[in-house]
């Protein structure tokens, strides 16, 4: 699991991400009582979708990500982490066709993040996804991005605290994205 997680951290192409996702799936099928293999499979498929140009293929990767999350039913897992990942999947679905999907998937993502925040308001991925959603909405409606930028700062502070207490297999993604978005904010 550690090796495959390291490979995920180094994967920069869609093909590499899909290879890693398949490895996580094999691990999950072999270790049926563990949630992290399917979680990371879903994450890898979601990131692969961001690198896909073809909208139908992007949707297929996101469908596979949702199916990986479905494999968590009946397992003990970190619900806030999974809800944040599900919100991320919904947000990438918006990118397939923002004009027709924006409102529907933004509302789903917001609902998932609200539930995740109620469970763990200090989860950096939850705060990051909330900031991403808020930032995208502000851009779409030509509104002030300042509140979203404040949330990116909050997410970075939470990432710093999380690093000290996270285990080697615990979800840790998102810090680089928070830094990138904060740079867009001018901070």
C-alpha angles and dihedrals in degrees: 000000000000092000093049090047089052089050089052090054090053098042111112102161132066090241093053091048092051091049090052091046089055090051090052090050091054090049091049093050090051096044101040095173095060123088101192098075092059091040091055092042088057091046093050091049090050093051089046088055090057089058095048119100098192110083094210092051090046089054090048091055090048091049088053090049090053090048090053090053089050087061088068092071109119094018128106107246143154099274096195091054093049093046090051090051091049089051089050090053090051091049092053089049087061089060091062090069113352096182095058101025103038101091097039098049095035089058091048091048092048091051092049091048093048089055092045092049091052088056098041117004090175096056105120094212091053091051091044093052090047089052092048091051092046092047093049091048091049091052092046093051094038090241134143113293092196096100091050090048089053088054091051088056090049090050092052091052089050092049089054091053093043094054091065094055105030121109122233094263099037118115109270104160124126107054094104090049091050090051091048092050093046088054088054087053090056094248 
